[in-house]
């Protein structure tokens, strides 16, 4: 349950960053969910290879670490994209308040 709450919070964060960059937030939110689950699956495999199948808590901790790693990789990719340029030249005369 806590994992779902964290994922909702993180997708909202990615959505606001994507909007600031001028990109579609829904697409990046989907990428966030997919990277979370992909990182978690990779973390599960790594956890099984490191700890075997007996130590379930350690395996799940490695899986959550992999999920967070997937999120941070996606966030760094999004942060590297340029911000949207707000051209003031296009808004000249739009908000004239003449009587």
Secondary structure as the mmCIF struct_conf table of DSSP 4:
data_model
#
loop_
_struct_conf.conf_type_id
_struct_conf.id
_struct_conf.beg_label_comp_id
_struct_conf.beg_label_asym_id
_struct_conf.beg_label_seq_id
_struct_conf.end_label_comp_id
_struct_conf.end_label_asym_id
_struct_conf.end_label_seq_id
HELX_RH_AL_P HELX_RH_AL_P1 UNK A 2 UNK A 21
TURN_TY1_P TURN_TY1_P1 UNK A 22 UNK A 22
BEND BEND1 UNK A 23 UNK A 23
HELX_RH_AL_P HELX_RH_AL_P2 UNK A 25 UNK A 51
TURN_TY1_P TURN_TY1_P2 UNK A 52 UNK A 54
HELX_RH_AL_P HELX_RH_AL_P3 UNK A 56 UNK A 79
TURN_TY1_P TURN_TY1_P3 UNK A 80 UNK A 80
BEND BEND2 UNK A 81 UNK A 81
HELX_LH_PP_P HELX_LH_PP_P1 UNK A 82 UNK A 85
HELX_RH_3T_P HELX_RH_3T_P1 UNK A 88 UNK A 91
TURN_TY1_P TURN_TY1_P4 UNK A 92 UNK A 95
#
